[in-house]
Each structure stands twice: as structure tokens, then as C-alpha cells.
Amino acid sequence: MSLALLLPLAQHTNAGPSTGGHGELVMTIMIVVVLSVIWTALGVVCWIFWRAKKREDAARAEAEVEWRNAPSS
């Protein structure tokens, strides 16, 4: 993930060194990390379901091809 995409999240604070800006920076980093992990996990789950659907469609297409070649009675 590019740091340029995370820059707007880090710029939302206007805190200086005397207003506790360090705590806000840590919270921003933690939010970015948690959201990145969640979106990555969601992407992996979607990829798994996409592959299963693709495999199911291939099996169905293969079954249709076999059905067309069966001799009629």
C-alpha cells in the first residue's frame, strides 16, 4: 500500500507538540493498520469464494458438454 494514499489520514490533526499530538498520531497509525488488515482479510475471503464459483462454473460447463454428446434414446 502506498504511503501517498495514507497521507490524507495522517493530516487530519492540527496538534502541535504541546497538545498531545503523539497520542493522535499513534491512534491514526493504529486505525490505518487495523483497516488495512480488515480490507486484506475481506479481499482474501472474496478471492476464495470467487475461485470456488469459477470452479463450480467450470464443472457445470463440463457436465453440459458431456450431456450434449450422450446418445439419445
C-alpha positions in Angstrom: 0.0 0.0 0.0 1.4 3.3 -1.0 2.2 5.9 1.7 0.7 8.6 -0.6 -2.7 7.1 0.0 -2.3 7.2 3.7 -1.1 10.8 3.8 -4.7 12.4 4.0 -5.4 10.2 7.1 -2.3 11.5 8.8 -3.0 15.1 8.0 -6.4 15.4 9.8 -4.8 16.5 13.0 -3.7 20.0 13.7 -2.0 19.2 17.0 1.4 20.6 18.0 3.9 19.1 20.4 2.2 20.6 23.5 -1.4 19.4 22.7 -0.8 15.7 22.8 -0.2 15.1 19.1 1.7 11.9 19.8 -1.3 10.1 21.0 -3.3 11.2 18.0 -0.6 10.0 15.7 -0.5 6.6 17.4 -4.3 6.3 17.1 -4.1 7.3 13.4 -1.4 4.7 12.7 -3.4 2.1 14.7 -6.6 2.8 12.7 -4.7 2.6 9.4 -3.2 -0.8 10.3 -6.5 -2.2 11.5 -8.3 -1.1 8.4 -5.6 -2.5 6.2 -5.8 -5.8 7.9 -9.6 -5.9 7.7 -9.6 -5.0 4.0 -6.9 -7.5 3.2 -8.8 -10.3 5.1 -12.0 -9.3 3.2 -10.1 -9.5 -0.1 -8.8 -12.9 0.7 -12.3 -14.2 1.6 -13.8 -12.7 -1.6 -10.9 -14.3 -3.6 -11.7 -17.7 -2.1 -15.4 -17.5 -2.9 -14.6 -16.2 -6.5 -12.3 -19.3 -7.1 -15.0 -21.6 -5.8 -17.6 -20.1 -8.1 -15.2 -20.3 -11.0 -14.5 -24.0 -10.3 -18.3 -24.6 -10.0 -19.0 -22.9 -13.3 -16.2 -25.0 -15.0 -17.7 -28.2 -13.6 -21.2 -27.2 -14.8 -19.9 -26.4 -18.3 -18.1 -29.7 -18.4 -21.3 -31.6 -17.4 -23.2 -29.8 -20.1 -20.7 -30.8 -22.7 -20.9 -34.4 -21.7 -24.8 -34.2 -21.7 -24.8 -33.0 -25.3 -22.6 -35.8 -26.5 -24.7 -38.5 -24.9 -26.6 -40.7 -27.4 -30.3 -40.1 -27.5 -32.7 -43.0 -26.9 
